[in-house]
Amino acid sequence: MEIQELVLIQIMNQILEVGIDSGYESNTGNNLGSYPNPFTNQTKLTFNASVSSMAHLRITNVMGQVVWSKEVNVNAGENIVTWDGISNKGNDVQSGLYIVELFISNELQATTKLLKSK
């Protein structure tokens, strides 16, 4: 990782008080996380679900604009969804901080942060 990227991670951690290194932050017991984080080409979004159901994953930039969203069938237990860093419009997203939200039954279950680097 380049020095500029490390400095960017430090600044964003301080400003937003997030733990990018762990990749795990949850509002419930869903343990929404990602690996690798920071990522360059793709990242795996991981989370637990208590029952099989439909879920909605949404990724927004720091300005709140939705860059990617997906409806997925989830199983009870651990689930993994791969995101390739491509927006819903088919463009490679820019380097920066992104927010991942997990909705189950139309209710926000968990959030985490992603850092896309070059």
HUZIMO-V680448 format. One record per residue. N is the residue number from 1. RES is the residue in one small letter. PSI is psi in degrees with one decimal (NA if undefined). NEAR is the number of other C-alpha atoms within 12 Angstrom. Layout:
<<N | RES | PSI | NEAR> <N | RES | PSI | NEAR>>
This chain:
<<1 | m | 139.2 | 14> <2 | e | 157.0 | 10> <3 | i | -40.2 | 10> <4 | q | -40.5 | 13> <5 | e | -39.2 | 21> <6 | l | -40.6 | 19> <7 | v | -42.4 | 14> <8 | l | -42.5 | 24> <9 | i | -45.7 | 31> <10 | q | -44.5 | 20> <11 | i | -46.9 | 18> <12 | m | -37.6 | 23> <13 | n | -41.9 | 20> <14 | q | -44.1 | 13> <15 | i | -46.2 | 12> <16 | l | -3.4 | 18> <17 | e | 55.4 | 15> <18 | v | 156.9 | 25> <19 | g | 76.9 | 25> <20 | i | -37.6 | 33> <21 | d | -42.4 | 24> <22 | s | -36.3 | 21> <23 | g | 0.3 | 29> <24 | y | 124.0 | 29> <25 | e | 131.4 | 30> <26 | s | 144.4 | 26> <27 | n | -21.9 | 19> <28 | t | -156.4 | 21> <29 | g | 18.9 | 19> <30 | n | -16.7 | 30> <31 | n | 51.6 | 28> <32 | l | 127.8 | 36> <33 | g | -176.3 | 40> <34 | s | 150.8 | 37> <35 | y | 131.7 | 29> <36 | p | 159.1 | 26> <37 | n | 108.9 | 30> <38 | p | 158.1 | 32> <39 | f | 160.9 | 33> <40 | t | -50.7 | 25> <41 | n | -42.4 | 22> <42 | q | 160.7 | 25> <43 | t | 151.8 | 27> <44 | k | 122.5 | 25> <45 | l | 123.9 | 40> <46 | t | 142.6 | 33> <47 | f | 160.2 | 40> <48 | n | 145.9 | 29> <49 | a | 142.2 | 29> <50 | s | -27.4 | 20> <51 | v | 160.5 | 17> <52 | s | 133.6 | 17> <53 | s | -174.7 | 20> <54 | m | 142.9 | 22> <55 | a | 158.6 | 33> <56 | h | 122.9 | 27> <57 | l | 134.4 | 39> <58 | r | 132.4 | 35> <59 | i | 127.1 | 34> <60 | t | 156.4 | 28> <61 | n | 179.1 | 25> <62 | v | -12.0 | 20> <63 | m | 1.8 | 12> <64 | g | 4.8 | 15> <65 | q | 131.3 | 16> <66 | v | 123.9 | 22> <67 | v | -24.3 | 29> <68 | w | 140.6 | 29> <69 | s | 153.6 | 26> <70 | k | 135.7 | 24> <71 | e | 132.6 | 19> <72 | v | 144.9 | 23> <73 | n | 127.0 | 20> <74 | v | 150.8 | 27> <75 | n | 156.7 | 19> <76 | a | 134.1 | 17> <77 | g | -156.1 | 17> <78 | e | 138.5 | 20> <79 | n | 146.4 | 29> <80 | i | 128.4 | 25> <81 | v | 128.2 | 30> <82 | t | 132.7 | 24> <83 | w | 128.2 | 32> <84 | d | 9.9 | 22> <85 | g | 14.2 | 35> <86 | i | 133.0 | 23> <87 | s | 169.0 | 23> <88 | n | -23.4 | 19> <89 | k | -1.8 | 12> <90 | g | 10.9 | 11> <91 | n | 146.3 | 12> <92 | d | 125.9 | 21> <93 | v | 153.8 | 30> <94 | q | 160.5 | 20> <95 | s | 140.9 | 23> <96 | g | -171.6 | 28> <97 | l | 136.9 | 35> <98 | y | 150.0 | 36> <99 | i | 129.8 | 35> <100 | v | 132.4 | 42> <101 | e | 136.6 | 40> <102 | l | 120.7 | 42> <103 | f | 132.2 | 30> <104 | i | 131.2 | 28> <105 | s | 41.2 | 19> <106 | n | 17.4 | 15> <107 | e | 135.9 | 16> <108 | l | 122.1 | 21> <109 | q | -35.8 | 28> <110 | a | 157.3 | 31> <111 | t | 155.6 | 34> <112 | t | 169.9 | 40> <113 | k | 146.8 | 42> <114 | l | 146.2 | 45> <115 | l | 116.5 | 43> <116 | k | 125.6 | 34> <117 | s | 167.4 | 29> <118 | k | NA | 20>>
